[in-house]
């Protein structure tokens, strides 16, 4: 440290002992959450677990084999990983500069405005609540399958008890605190990865007959499966205010997760291409009927069960922070912004998110399957959110005069690619007489527009605070070392020392 720097630090420390308590301290709008708790590993656990990598390592080879797209399917996984990495780069432009429990919803608000932010919020809510319900449903099915392998038949009303028990366990873990939830997610997902990677590595290349689907060689199902498998890496952005070094750890996590999960999925694609995944895929699709050992089938279902439930827990976590952020802003009922005093978790939002997941999973269980339009809706919602955040990154950096050529290239390619895939899905399904994708696009845009018009008429003040983010408090700096002034929302905030209304705190 130079003499000048040492002198400045010494002066700041000396001044801190003579400063009085500020008459109006600066406080973060997200201060009710347990700020600065999570380590980098715990943030990474949240992000990786949401993608359900262990379960996806079975589903991807199954899709490639049933669609008879092995070499081309492996290339599709690589392309999907590159696309998601571009989206991650765009998100990182925001995570380096702001910390928000609203995640992508808050980022798009800063780049494209309120209307686009509301569309993103709806898309993210649909994605996390929908995928959380799916993973909870599949996790419950895996529990029932493991019980059957152990000679315990679970049928009828007992099935509902399984789902209720799982939802209650997830809610209990999440309410205990964000650190407890992150550690639980980490342990469960690591166990599932060990099971699946171990089984896939040890399995021989013997051929197990897999019945192909009716779209032999079709790449679109593989591409969409790979994209949705990689989705969820952005969930770390929703818990950023609760991370110890959010601008560093969340940025690293957002960039690292697609690389980690992409590598695992490329390995799974290679296993399908080389025949190493045939045994697991056969066990997943047909159980012991193909002559596979009951022990392998039980271990497979146990590993997938862990992965599904870790994903359901992580999805609930992310969805609750999105609902909490909207509750704090007043865009949704303010009750969703209530935080438990002792545990510092958004209790009302967590209960709401977990209840919606349980209802969705129970509905799938009663129906006995997941309707095709449900998966299509989730994928379209995801693509809409990704396109908007890529465009928002370019718009935001342009406005603050910090746009670089690599980021401009990444944002535009990601946005155009996302629009192309979304359009291909909508048009392709419409030609086949399926309009779920088209309905999803129209519904998200229409609801966002109607929501915006309602807020502008009934609660115009809320539009000014959409995209709330964490800000430094008076206690985050040495007394007297920070310059604070009232911002446009009437709150005290850290400003530059040359601000005309700045006061030292």
C-alpha positions in Angstrom: 0.0 0.0 0.0 1.3 3.5 -0.9 1.9 6.2 1.7 -1.0 8.1 0.2 -3.4 5.2 0.4 -2.2 4.4 4.0 -2.8 8.0 5.0 -6.3 8.1 3.5 -7.2 4.9 5.3 -5.8 6.2 8.6 -7.8 9.4 8.2 -11.0 7.5 7.4 -10.5 5.3 10.5 -9.8 8.3 12.7 -12.9 10.1 11.4 -15.1 7.1 12.1 -14.5 7.4 15.8 -15.7 11.0 15.9 -18.8 10.6 13.7 -22.3 10.5 15.3 -25.0 8.1 14.3 -26.7 9.3 11.1 -30.1 10.9 11.7 -31.4 9.1 8.6 -29.4 6.0 7.8 -29.3 4.5 4.4 -31.0 1.1 4.3 -31.3 -1.5 1.5 -34.8 -2.3 0.4 -33.8 -6.0 0.7 -32.3 -5.7 4.1 -35.0 -8.0 5.7 -33.3 -11.0 4.0 -30.3 -12.5 5.6 -27.7 -10.6 3.6 -24.1 -11.8 3.1 -24.6 -15.4 4.3 -23.8 -17.8 1.4 -20.4 -18.9 0.3 -19.5 -19.4 -3.4 -19.9 -23.2 -3.1 -23.4 -22.8 -1.6 -24.4 -20.4 -4.4 -23.0 -22.8 -7.0 -25.1 -25.6 -5.4 -28.3 -23.6 -5.8 -27.5 -23.0 -9.5 -26.3 -26.5 -10.5 -29.1 -28.3 -8.6 -31.8 -26.3 -10.4 -30.7 -27.9 -13.7 -31.1 -31.4 -12.2 -27.9 -32.6 -13.9 -28.1 -36.2 -12.7 -31.6 -36.7 -14.0 -30.9 -34.9 -17.2 -27.9 -37.2 -17.8 -30.4 -40.0 -18.2 -33.2 -38.1 -20.0 -30.8 -36.7 -22.7 -29.5 -40.2 -23.8 -33.1 -41.5 -23.6 -34.3 -38.7 -26.0 -31.3 -39.2 -28.3 -32.0 -43.0 -28.5 -35.7 -42.8 -29.0 -35.3 -40.1 -31.6 -32.5 -42.1 -33.3 -30.3 -39.0 -33.3 -26.9 -40.0 -31.8 -24.1 -38.2 -33.5 -26.3 -35.3 -34.5 -27.8 -35.3 -31.1 -24.4 -35.0 -29.5 -23.7 -32.0 -31.7 -27.1 -30.5 -30.7 -26.1 -30.7 -27.0 -22.8 -28.9 -27.8 -24.7 -26.1 -29.7 -27.3 -25.8 -26.8 -24.4 -25.4 -24.4 -22.9 -22.6 -26.5 -26.2 -20.8 -26.7 -26.8 -21.0 -23.0 -23.2 -19.8 -22.4 -23.9 -16.7 -24.5 -27.0 -16.0 -22.4 -24.9 -16.5 -19.2 -22.4 -13.9 -20.5 -25.3 -11.4 -21.0 -26.5 -12.0 -17.5 -23.0 -11.6 -16.1 -23.1 -8.0 -17.3 -25.8 -7.3 -14.8 -24.5 -9.5 -11.9 -21.2 -7.6 -12.0 -23.1 -4.3 -11.5 -26.2 -5.0 -9.4 -27.6 -7.4 -6.8 -31.3 -8.2 -6.9 -33.6 -10.9 -5.5 -35.7 -10.5 -8.6 -32.9 -11.9 -10.8 -33.7 -11.7 -14.5 -36.9 -9.8 -13.8 -34.9 -6.9 -12.2 -32.2 -7.0 -14.9 -34.7 -6.6 -17.8 -36.3 -3.7 -15.9 -33.0 -1.9 -16.0 -32.4 -2.6 -19.6 -35.8 -2.7 -21.4 -38.3 -1.1 -18.9 -41.3 -2.2 -16.9 -43.4 -3.9 -19.6 -40.6 -6.2 -20.7 -39.7 -6.8 -17.0 -43.3 -7.9 -16.2 -43.2 -10.3 -19.2 -39.9 -11.7 -17.9 -41.3 -12.0 -14.4 -44.3 -14.0 -15.7 -42.1 -16.2 -17.9 -39.7 -16.9 -14.9 -42.6 -17.6 -12.6 -44.1 -20.0 -15.1 -40.7 -21.6 -15.6 -39.7 -22.1 -12.0 -43.1 -23.0 -10.7 -43.8 -25.3 -13.6 -40.4 -27.0 -13.6 -40.6 -27.3 -9.8 -43.9 -29.1 -10.1 -42.5 -31.4 -12.8 -39.4 -32.3 -10.8 -41.5 -32.8 -7.6 -43.9 -35.1 -9.6 -41.0 -37.1 -11.0 -39.3 -37.2 -7.7 -42.4 -38.6 -6.1 -42.7 -41.2 -8.9 -39.0 -42.1 -8.2 -39.8 -42.6 -4.5 -42.7 -44.8 -5.4 -40.5 -46.8 -7.9 -37.8 -47.3 -5.2 -40.4 -48.4 -2.7 -41.7 -50.9 -5.3 -38.2 -52.3 -5.8 -38.1 -52.8 -2.0 -41.4 -54.7 -2.1 -43.6 -51.8 -0.9 -46.6 -50.9 -3.2 -47.8 -47.3 -2.9 -51.2 -46.8 -4.6 -54.3 -44.7 -4.3 -54.5 -42.2 -1.4 -51.0 -43.2 -0.3 -49.6 -41.5 -3.4 -51.0 -38.2 -2.2 -49.3 -38.7 1.1 -46.0 -39.2 -0.6 -46.3 -35.9 -2.4 -47.5 -34.0 0.7 -44.6 -35.4 2.8 -42.0 -34.4 0.2 -43.5 -30.9 -0.2 -43.5 -30.5 3.6 -39.9 -31.6 3.9 -38.9 -29.2 1.1 -40.7 -26.3 2.8 -39.2 -27.1 6.2 -35.7 -27.1 4.8 -36.2 -23.8 2.9 -37.8 -22.1 5.9 -34.9 -23.1 8.2 -32.7 -20.6 6.4 -31.0 -20.1 3.1 -27.7 -21.6 4.2 -29.4 -24.8 5.5 -31.3 -25.0 2.3 -28.2 -24.6 0.2 -26.3 -27.3 2.1 -29.2 -29.7 1.9 -29.4 -29.0 -1.9 -25.7 -29.6 -2.2 -25.7 -32.9 -0.4 -28.7 -34.3 -2.3 -27.4 -33.3 -5.7 -23.8 -34.6 -5.1 -25.3 -37.9 -4.0 -27.4 -38.1 -7.2 -24.4 -37.2 -9.4 -22.3 -39.9 -7.8 -25.0 -42.5 -8.4 -25.6 -41.6 -12.1 -22.1 -40.9 -13.2 -20.9 -44.0 -11.5 -23.5 -46.2 -13.0 -22.9 -44.7 -16.5 -19.2 -45.1 -16.2 -19.3 -48.7 -15.0 -22.0 -49.9 -17.4 -20.7 -51.8 -20.3 -21.4 -51.1 -23.9 -23.9 -53.9 -24.3 -27.0 -53.1 -26.3 -30.3 -52.9 -24.6 -33.2 -52.6 -27.0 -34.8 -49.1 -26.8 -38.0 -48.6 -28.8 -37.6 -45.6 -31.1 -40.1 -42.8 -31.4 -42.0 -41.9 -34.5 -39.7 -39.0 -35.4 -36.6 -40.9 -36.3 -33.6 -38.5 -36.6 -35.5 -35.5 -35.3 -33.2 -33.0 -33.7 -35.7 -30.5 -32.3 -36.7 -32.7 -29.3 -33.0 -33.2 -28.5 -32.3 -29.5 -28.8 -35.2 -28.6 -26.5 -34.4 -31.3 -24.0 -30.8 -30.0 -23.8 -31.8 -26.4 -23.5 -34.3 -27.1 -20.8 -31.7 -29.4 -19.0 -29.3 -26.5 -18.9 -31.9 -24.0 -17.8 -31.8 -23.1 -14.1 -28.2 -21.9 -14.0 -29.6 -18.4 -13.6 -31.3 -19.3 -10.3 -28.2 -18.1 -8.5 -29.1 -14.5 -9.4 -32.3 -14.7 -7.3 -30.3 -15.4 -4.1 -27.6 -12.8 -4.8 -28.5 -10.5 -1.9 -27.9 -13.4 0.5 -24.4 -14.2 -0.9 -21.2 -12.9 0.9 -19.6 -11.5 -2.2 -22.5 -11.4 -4.6 -20.9 -9.5 -7.5 -18.1 -12.0 -7.5 -19.6 -15.3 -6.5 -22.9 -15.0 -8.5 -21.0 -13.9 -11.6 -18.6 -16.8 -11.4 -21.5 -19.2 -10.8 -23.6 -17.9 -13.7 -20.6 -18.4 -16.0 -19.4 -21.7 -14.5 -22.7 -23.6 -14.3 -23.3 -23.9 -18.1 -19.7 -25.1 -18.5 -20.1 -27.7 -15.7 -23.5 -29.0 -16.7 -22.7 -28.8 -20.4 -19.6 -31.0 -19.8 -21.8 -33.5 -17.9 -24.4 -33.5 -20.7 -21.8 -33.9 -23.4 -20.5 -36.9 -21.5 -24.0 -38.3 -21.3 -24.4 -37.7 -25.1 -21.1 -39.5 -25.7 -22.4 -42.4 -23.5 -25.5 -42.6 -25.7 -23.5 -42.5 -28.9 -20.9 -45.1 -27.6 -23.5 -47.5 -26.1 -22.5 -46.8 -22.4 -25.9 -45.3 -21.7 -28.0 -48.2 -23.1 -28.2 -50.0 -19.8 -29.3 -47.0 -17.8 -31.8 -45.9 -20.5 -33.2 -49.4 -20.6 -33.5 -49.5 -16.9 -35.2 -46.1 -16.9 -37.7 -46.9 -19.7 -38.4 -50.6 -19.0 -37.2 -51.4 -15.5 -36.2 -55.0 -15.0 -38.2 -56.3 -18.0 -35.1 -56.2 -20.2 -33.1 -58.4 -17.8 -31.4 -55.5 -16.0 -30.5 -56.2 -12.3 -33.1 -54.9 -9.8 -30.2 -53.4 -7.9 -29.2 -51.2 -10.9 -32.8 -50.2 -11.4 -33.2 -49.3 -7.7 -30.0 -47.3 -7.7 -30.9 -45.5 -10.9 -34.3 -44.4 -9.4 -32.6 -43.4 -6.2 -30.1 -41.2 -8.0 -32.8 -39.6 -10.1 -35.0 -39.2 -7.1 -32.3 -37.2 -5.4 -31.7 -35.1 -8.5 -35.4 -34.3 -9.0 -36.0 -33.4 -5.4 -32.9 -31.2 -5.2 -34.2 -29.4 -8.3 -37.6 -29.0 -6.9 -36.1 -27.5 -3.7 -33.9 -25.1 -5.7 -36.8 -24.1 -8.0 -38.9 -23.3 -4.9 -36.1 -21.2 -3.5 -35.7 -19.2 -6.7 -39.5 -18.7 -7.3 -39.9 -17.5 -3.7 -37.3 -14.8 -4.2 -39.0 -13.6 -7.4 -42.4 -13.5 -5.6 -40.7 -11.8 -2.6 -39.2 -9.1 -4.8 -42.5 -8.4 -6.5 -44.1 -8.2 -3.1 -41.6 -5.7 -1.8 -42.3 -3.6 -4.9 -46.0 -3.8 -4.6 -46.4 -5.4 -8.0 -47.9 -8.5 -6.2 -49.6 -8.5 -2.8 -47.2 -7.0 -0.2 -47.8 -10.0 2.0 -45.3 -11.9 -0.2 -42.6 -9.5 0.9 -43.0 -10.6 4.6 -39.8 -12.1 6.0 -39.5 -14.4 9.1 -37.8 -12.3 11.8 -35.7 -15.0 13.3 -34.9 -17.2 10.2 -34.6 -14.2 7.7 -36.4 -16.2 5.0 -39.3 -15.0 2.9 -41.8 -17.2 4.6 -45.0 -16.2 2.9 -43.5 -16.4 -0.6 -41.9 -19.8 0.3 -45.2 -21.2 1.5 -47.0 -19.9 -1.7 -44.3 -21.3 -4.0 -44.2 -24.7 -2.4 -48.0 -24.9 -2.3 -48.2 -24.2 -6.0 -45.5 -26.9 -6.7 -47.4 -29.4 -4.6 -50.7 -28.6 -6.3 -49.1 -29.0 -9.8 -47.4 -32.2 -8.9 -50.6 -33.7 -7.4 -52.5 -32.7 -10.6 -49.9 -34.6 -12.7 -50.2 -37.5 -10.4 -54.0 -37.6 -10.7 -53.7 -37.4 -14.5 -51.1 -40.1 -14.5 -48.8 -38.1 -17.0 -47.5 -34.7 -17.8 -49.4 -33.2 -20.8 -47.3 -32.3 -23.8 -48.5 -28.7 -23.7 -47.1 -28.2 -20.2 -43.5 -28.9 -21.3 -43.9 -26.8 -24.4 -45.2 -23.9 -22.3 -42.3 -24.1 -20.0 -39.7 -24.2 -22.8 -41.3 -21.2 -24.6 -41.5 -19.2 -21.4 -37.8 -19.9 -20.8 -36.8 -18.8 -24.3 -38.8 -15.6 -24.0 -37.0 -14.7 -20.7 -33.6 -15.5 -22.2 -34.3 -13.4 -25.3 -35.4 -10.5 -23.2 -32.4 -10.6 -20.9 -30.0 -10.8 -23.8 -31.6 -7.8 -25.4 -31.7 -6.0 -22.1 -27.9 -6.5 -21.6 -27.2 -4.8 -24.9 -29.7 -1.9 -24.2 -28.4 -1.4 -20.6 -24.7 -1.3 -21.5 -25.4 1.0 -24.4 -27.2 3.4 -22.2 -24.4 3.6 -19.6 -21.7 3.7 -22.4 -20.1 0.4 -21.4 -21.0 -1.8 -24.3 -18.1 -3.8 -25.7 -17.9 -5.6 -29.1 -17.9 -9.1 -27.5 -20.9 -8.4 -25.4 -22.8 -6.8 -28.3 -22.0 -9.8 -30.4 -23.0 -12.3 -27.6 -26.3 -10.5 -26.9 -27.4 -10.1 -30.5 -26.5 -13.7 -31.4 -28.3 -15.0 -28.3 -31.4 -12.9 -28.8 -31.7 -13.8 -32.5 -31.0 -17.5 -31.8 -33.6 -17.5 -29.1 -36.2 -15.9 -31.3 -35.4 -18.4 -34.1 -35.8 -21.4 -31.8 -39.0 -20.1 -30.3 -40.4 -19.3 -33.7 -39.5 -22.7 -35.0 -41.2 -24.3 -32.1 -44.4 -22.2 -32.4 -44.6 -22.6 -36.2 -43.6 -26.3 -36.2 -46.2 -27.2 -33.6 -48.9 -25.1 -35.3 -48.3 -26.9 -38.6 -48.9 -30.2 -36.7 -52.1 -28.8 -35.3 -50.7 -28.2 -31.8 -51.1 -24.6 -30.6 -49.7 -24.8 -27.0 -46.6 -22.9 -27.9 -48.5 -20.1 -29.7 -50.9 -19.8 -26.8 -48.0 -19.6 -24.4 -46.4 -16.7 -26.3 -49.7 -14.8 -26.7 -50.6 -15.4 -23.0 -47.3 -14.1 -21.6 -47.4 -11.0 -23.8 -51.1 -10.3 -23.1 -50.9 -10.8 -19.4 -47.8 -8.6 -19.1 -49.5 -5.8 -21.1 -52.8 -6.1 -19.1 -50.8 -6.2 -15.8 -48.8 -3.1 -16.8 -52.0 -1.1 -17.8 -53.6 -2.1 -14.5 -50.7 -1.0 -12.4 -50.4 2.3 -14.3 -54.0 3.1 -13.5 -54.4 1.6 -10.1 -50.9 1.8 -8.5 -48.7 4.1 -10.6 -46.2 4.4 -7.8 -45.2 0.8 -8.1 -44.0 1.2 -11.7 -41.2 3.5 -10.5 -39.7 0.9 -8.2 -39.9 -2.2 -10.4 -36.5 -3.9 -10.5 -35.6 -3.2 -6.8 -32.0 -4.1 -6.0 -29.8 -4.4 -3.0 -27.9 -1.2 -2.2 -25.1 -0.3 0.4 -26.3 0.7 3.8 -24.7 3.2 6.2 -23.3 0.4 8.3 -21.6 -1.1 5.3 -19.0 1.7 5.2 -16.9 3.3 7.9 -18.8 6.1 9.7 -18.1 9.4 7.9 -16.4 7.6 4.9 -19.5 7.5 2.7 -21.4 10.2 0.9 -25.2 9.7 1.0 -28.1 11.5 -0.5 -31.8 11.0 -1.2 -32.5 9.1 -4.4 -35.4 9.4 -6.8 -37.5 7.0 -4.6 -37.0 9.1 -1.5 -34.5 6.7 0.1 -31.1 7.6 1.4 -28.5 6.0 -0.9 -24.7 5.9 -1.4 -23.6 8.6 -4.0 -20.5 10.2 -5.2 -18.7 12.7 -3.0 -19.4 15.5 -5.6 -23.2 15.0 -5.4 -24.8 18.4 -4.6 -26.9 17.0 -1.7 -24.3 14.6 -0.3 -23.9 14.2 3.4 -21.3 12.2 5.2 -22.5 9.2 7.3 
